[in-house]
């Protein structure tokens, strides 16, 4: 089965709206050009328990990223273009293979720059029997239009809210518009997905998980992020699951931006206590032991 889809000739898939002619093979700001590129596809056991469960999340890591996070743990694929070019047909096969391995869901990591290709692959895979929930694992830097196009394809949004400060977003992710873009996109995700729905095993079938990675030296901005999360939760209690992460590891260019260390127990505990004081008590909080490099997968084209 072959599927036709439109490759952007003036790309506006992300908030950068860089206008790259990807149909002509030109790469956008994200590093993605006209041929789908994937770095890894395998069962992943280190997401939130309601995503990984007991059998693992069928995770596909896509090459490229619209952000430029100086501390990215996946920087070989996000910033250095590591990956293998594959067809839409091959991606559909990968989805079905992960389902056959027993995955609880299909987990698309940083998929936004490949949206038309992935939708075509999901159409093919569903026609061939794919029935798992689809997770969009995103840094939160999305357009409202892109979120709307995912309707009918994405069941679960696993989204970051990284910063509230435009200056911090500019410094650490080269995206001063991140706070405004992420707020609008997340509100669209919440409206689209609805309240969390679980199956009999406690595995999430539909809904939103909002993640925040606590960054060393920037707990004040974490408090502001939690203020925003609390505002959403106060307006519609239980509309998402919060997930506070302590796993910051000074990868890539973190030291060049003044964050060349792990977060301290004291810093993370302040963030956790603030979240609980704000009523964000039904969700996930990591142990400090999560800030270890072995939790980062090896990008070796597994499963591709």
Phi, psi and omega in degrees: 000130176247149182233134176265145177205164185259121174276131184300131174264346173214086196292129175225032185290335181236172181297344177295325182045054189286344175076018181296141176274082183288335176297333178267008177088009181273135181282143175274186177305325182288348182093354182269137179249231187258353182241126182308138184223128184231142183256334183195145174216115185195165172291135184235132188246011188241022171273184175302147184306326181283354175258311183281328180053218180259339185254352178097157178263132182283090195261130178240119179265119180264145181283147178092163178192143180281343177266167176229060182291123185291346183247016188301125178285343179256026189302332177301326179265327184283323187243341186246011170063022177293140178154177181238133177286130180224168177270165173300321180299319179294322179296320176300319177297321179298316178302314181292325178294318178296322176298317180295333178283353177101012181303145176285335185198171171254122189247107183267112184264119182053061185267351192305322183288351180242023187308309182297322180295316183292319177301318179297319179293321178295322176301314179297312184295320179295322177296335180262006173116005177293129182225005183283154171298148180251128181255131171257109183262099193232150175286000178089352182271080184230161171267155176298324180296320179295317177302317180297321180294333180286350181304132183090349178247320183260129177260326186230128174259119176249089195241143173275147158238100191277315188216158166250331181282120175300324180294319179292320178297323178294317183292314188267337183227007179055037184215079180299338179274003183305310184303315181291317181295315182293320180300312180295318181294317181295321177297325175291322177297315180298318179293323183286316188276328184077186183293152180302137177234131183243155172269186183294342178268001183082017179268131182295132179252334181200146177137192184231132167249125177254119181260148168221125177267117178288128185252133182302134178084000185229039181295330180298321178289326175301320178299320180291324174299315181292329173300317180293316177301318181295324178298318177296317182292323178295324181288328181212081186308131179078017183284349176206169175253119176282148178220110179263129187245138179250008193278011180308127176230135187286069177281169165056244185251023185302317183298329179292344181247020174079016180232049182272039178211165173281162177287145179278160176301320180297314180300311183294321179297324176298318180294315179298314180298322179296317179300316181293322178296331180273003177088011180269071189254347181254091183178218188227143174223132184279156167282153179298337180293351179288345180276064180225144187294336182291347176280351178268123183294153174277127180269096186229022180066021175307132175074001183263000000 
